[in-house]
Amino acid sequence: MVTFDICKGNPGALAFVMEAYERDMFTAEQCFQRMERAGITGDKLYMLWNDCCGRDVGLALETMMCMPTPEIVRHINYEQGRGLPITKN
C-alpha cells in the first residue's frame, strides 16, 4: 500500500493523492504504486498532475496507468522546471 510518503512533503502532491483516492481508490492505488516504483514522487508527481495533466485527475490516472514510464518522465521534463502537456486521446 502506498503511503503519504510518496508526496515527500509536497503539498500539491498531497492534494493530488487525496483527490485521486477520493475519485477511485483502487485505480489510484495501482497508479501510485507504479509511480513509486519508478521514482516519480513528491514534486515530480505534482508536476505530472499540475503541469502535464492540467490538474485533471482522470487524465493523470489514465496517464499513470497506460503511458510507458520513460514517456511520463519525458513529459515531466524536470530539468526545464515545468512539465510538458499531455493531451487526451
C-alpha positions in Angstrom: 0.0 0.0 0.0 1.2 3.5 -0.9 1.5 5.9 2.0 1.6 9.7 2.1 5.4 9.3 2.0 5.0 9.3 -1.8 4.3 13.1 -1.5 7.8 13.8 0.0 6.3 16.8 1.9 5.0 18.4 -1.3 1.5 19.9 -0.6 0.5 19.8 -4.2 1.3 16.1 -4.5 -0.7 15.5 -1.3 -3.7 17.3 -2.8 -3.4 15.2 -5.9 -3.1 11.9 -4.0 -6.1 12.7 -1.8 -8.2 13.7 -4.8 -7.2 10.6 -6.8 -8.0 8.3 -3.9 -11.4 10.0 -3.4 -12.2 9.5 -7.1 -11.2 5.9 -7.5 -9.4 4.2 -4.6 -8.4 1.0 -6.4 -7.1 2.6 -9.6 -5.3 5.3 -7.6 -3.5 2.7 -5.5 -2.3 0.8 -8.6 -1.2 4.0 -10.3 0.7 5.4 -7.3 2.4 2.0 -6.7 3.6 2.2 -10.3 4.9 5.8 -9.9 6.6 5.0 -6.6 8.4 2.0 -8.2 9.5 4.4 -11.0 10.8 7.0 -8.5 8.1 9.5 -9.6 7.3 11.0 -6.2 6.9 14.4 -4.5 7.5 17.4 -6.8 7.7 15.1 -9.9 4.3 13.6 -9.0 2.9 17.1 -8.6 4.3 18.2 -11.9 2.7 15.3 -13.6 -0.7 16.2 -12.3 -0.4 20.0 -12.4 1.8 20.8 -15.4 1.3 17.7 -17.6 -2.4 16.9 -16.9 -3.7 20.4 -16.1 -5.0 19.1 -12.7 -7.3 16.7 -14.5 -7.3 13.7 -12.1 -8.9 11.4 -14.6 -6.2 12.2 -17.2 -3.5 11.8 -14.6 -4.8 8.4 -13.5 -5.1 7.3 -17.1 -1.6 8.5 -17.9 -0.1 6.8 -14.8 -1.9 3.5 -15.7 -1.3 3.4 -19.5 1.7 5.6 -20.6 5.1 4.0 -20.6 7.3 5.2 -17.7 10.0 6.7 -20.0 7.3 8.8 -21.8 5.9 10.0 -18.4 9.4 11.1 -17.4 9.9 12.9 -20.7 6.7 14.8 -20.1 7.6 15.7 -16.6 10.7 17.4 -18.1 12.1 18.1 -14.7 15.3 19.8 -15.9 13.2 22.6 -17.6 11.3 23.3 -14.4 7.8 22.7 -16.0 6.1 19.6 -17.4 5.0 19.2 -21.0 1.2 19.0 -21.5 -0.3 15.6 -22.1 -3.4 15.7 -24.3 -6.4 13.4 -24.1 -6.8 10.9 -26.9 
